[in-house]
Amino acid sequence: MRRHIQLILALVATFTLILATPASATPTITRDASGDSSAEPYTDIVMAKVTAQEGREGLYFQMLLAGTVPMTPSRPGTYNGFTAYNWLVDTDGNGIANYVIVVRFCSHLVQGPCVGNDWHWESALTSAGTGQRIGDFDYEIENNVVKGFVAASQLGDPSGFRWIAATRTSPSSSNLPSVDIAPDLANGSPVWVDFPR
């Protein structure tokens, strides 16, 4: 009887997980060596992926980090706790990002496009060329995983694109580099991950 109950509970847990997970096509994934971030473990990319959600016009962006993301990152210095999880997206294949999908801890006092002077988490879809905010999207931060759910129409509904994941501890306007990039640069040049839809 006990085995029967354990089997039933295992089946219920499995079906609950399947139903709770968005249906999705095959993701494109990049893995990155742990320990290569120049900052805290929660900026160290271990794995990043992009998935098209089947049955929806959505794209699911995910980043797995070496350390748990704090609710309130804090560091001494000019940029306090600024932290950003980025996916740079090249929709026209010219090797230059058109869009930046970002989940960030920021303040308008440090980065102009952030909404509000108080430090907070937010999402933003920005134009890579101008840095202007195009919109926002749903996001989640769970322990060491950052997720973003972006409508494909917000990226011009491309049939495919290329992407790179990056983390930052300073706004892009600072001209300081990202603290981690996945995939890593090859001979100083970006290595784009292809995402066909």
C-alpha positions in Angstrom: 0.0 0.0 0.0 2.8 2.4 0.9 4.5 1.8 -2.5 1.2 2.4 -4.2 0.8 5.8 -2.5 4.4 6.8 -3.2 3.9 5.9 -6.9 0.8 8.0 -7.1 2.5 10.9 -5.4 5.4 10.7 -7.8 3.1 10.6 -10.8 1.1 13.6 -9.5 4.4 15.6 -8.9 5.6 14.7 -12.5 2.3 15.8 -14.1 2.2 19.0 -12.1 5.8 19.9 -13.2 4.8 19.1 -16.9 1.7 21.2 -16.7 3.4 24.1 -14.9 6.2 24.3 -17.5 5.4 26.4 -20.6 5.4 24.3 -23.8 8.5 25.2 -25.7 10.5 24.3 -28.8 14.1 23.2 -28.6 16.1 25.9 -26.9 19.5 27.3 -27.9 21.9 27.0 -25.0 25.4 28.3 -24.2 27.4 27.1 -21.2 30.1 29.1 -19.6 32.9 28.2 -17.2 32.2 29.1 -13.6 34.6 31.5 -11.9 35.3 33.8 -14.9 33.2 36.8 -13.8 35.2 39.8 -12.6 32.6 40.5 -9.9 30.4 38.5 -7.5 29.2 34.9 -8.1 25.7 36.1 -8.9 27.1 37.8 -12.0 29.0 34.7 -13.1 27.0 33.0 -16.0 27.1 29.2 -15.9 24.4 28.7 -18.6 22.1 30.8 -20.7 19.4 29.9 -23.1 16.6 31.2 -25.3 13.4 29.2 -26.1 10.4 29.9 -28.2 7.2 29.1 -26.3 5.0 27.0 -28.6 1.4 28.0 -28.8 2.4 31.6 -27.8 4.2 34.3 -29.5 6.6 34.5 -26.7 10.4 34.0 -26.2 11.7 32.7 -22.9 15.2 33.9 -21.9 17.0 32.3 -19.0 20.3 32.7 -17.2 21.8 30.3 -14.6 24.4 32.0 -12.3 27.1 30.6 -10.0 25.6 32.3 -7.0 22.2 33.3 -5.6 21.0 36.7 -6.8 20.4 38.9 -3.7 17.1 40.8 -3.4 19.2 44.0 -2.8 22.6 43.9 -4.4 25.0 46.3 -2.7 28.6 47.3 -3.4 30.6 50.4 -2.4 31.4 52.7 -5.2 29.9 54.9 -7.8 27.3 52.4 -9.1 26.2 51.1 -5.6 24.4 47.8 -6.3 23.7 48.2 -10.0 23.4 44.7 -11.5 22.1 43.8 -14.9 21.4 40.5 -16.7 21.4 41.1 -20.4 20.6 39.2 -23.6 21.9 41.1 -26.6 19.9 40.3 -29.7 21.1 40.7 -33.4 18.0 40.4 -35.6 19.6 41.4 -38.9 22.8 39.2 -38.7 25.3 42.1 -39.1 27.1 41.3 -35.8 25.7 44.3 -34.0 23.0 44.0 -31.4 19.6 45.6 -32.3 18.0 45.0 -28.9 19.0 44.5 -25.3 16.7 42.4 -23.1 17.7 43.3 -19.5 16.6 42.5 -16.0 18.3 45.0 -13.7 18.7 46.3 -10.2 19.0 50.1 -10.8 17.9 53.6 -10.0 17.2 56.6 -12.3 19.9 58.4 -10.4 22.6 56.0 -11.8 21.0 55.1 -15.2 18.7 57.5 -16.9 16.4 54.9 -18.5 15.6 53.2 -15.2 12.1 54.1 -13.9 12.2 55.9 -10.5 14.9 57.2 -8.1 14.6 54.4 -5.6 16.7 51.3 -6.1 14.6 48.4 -7.5 14.4 45.5 -9.9 12.9 46.1 -13.3 12.8 44.7 -16.8 13.5 46.7 -20.0 13.7 46.1 -23.7 16.0 48.7 -25.1 17.3 49.8 -28.4 21.0 48.7 -28.5 21.9 51.7 -30.7 20.3 54.5 -28.7 19.8 52.9 -25.2 16.2 54.1 -25.2 13.6 52.0 -23.5 11.2 50.3 -25.9 9.1 48.5 -23.3 9.2 46.0 -20.5 8.3 42.4 -20.0 7.5 39.8 -17.3 10.5 38.5 -15.5 11.4 36.3 -12.5 14.4 35.9 -10.3 14.5 32.6 -8.3 17.7 31.9 -6.3 20.4 31.8 -9.0 18.1 31.9 -12.1 17.0 35.0 -14.0 14.1 34.6 -16.5 12.5 37.0 -19.0 9.4 36.4 -21.1 9.4 38.7 -24.2 6.8 38.9 -27.0 8.4 38.1 -30.3 6.6 41.1 -31.8 8.6 43.4 -29.5 11.7 42.2 -31.5 10.0 42.7 -34.9 8.9 39.1 -35.0 12.1 37.8 -36.6 12.2 34.3 -38.2 15.5 33.9 -36.3 18.2 35.9 -34.6 21.6 35.7 -32.8 22.2 36.4 -29.2 24.8 36.8 -26.5 24.3 36.8 -22.7 26.1 39.3 -20.5 26.1 40.5 -16.9 27.1 44.0 -15.8 27.8 45.9 -12.5 27.8 49.3 -14.1 25.4 50.9 -16.6 26.3 50.7 -20.3 26.7 54.5 -20.3 29.7 54.1 -18.0 31.6 52.5 -21.0 32.9 49.9 -18.5 32.9 46.3 -19.9 30.5 43.5 -18.9 31.7 41.4 -16.0 30.9 38.1 -17.8 29.8 37.2 -21.3 28.5 33.9 -22.6 29.8 32.5 -24.9 33.2 34.0 -24.1 34.9 36.3 -26.6 37.1 34.6 -29.3 40.2 36.7 -30.1 38.4 39.7 -28.7 35.3 39.3 -30.9 31.8 38.2 -29.9 30.6 34.6 -30.5 26.9 34.8 -31.3 24.5 31.9 -30.6 22.0 31.2 -33.5 18.4 31.0 -32.6 16.1 29.8 -35.4 12.3 30.0 -35.0 
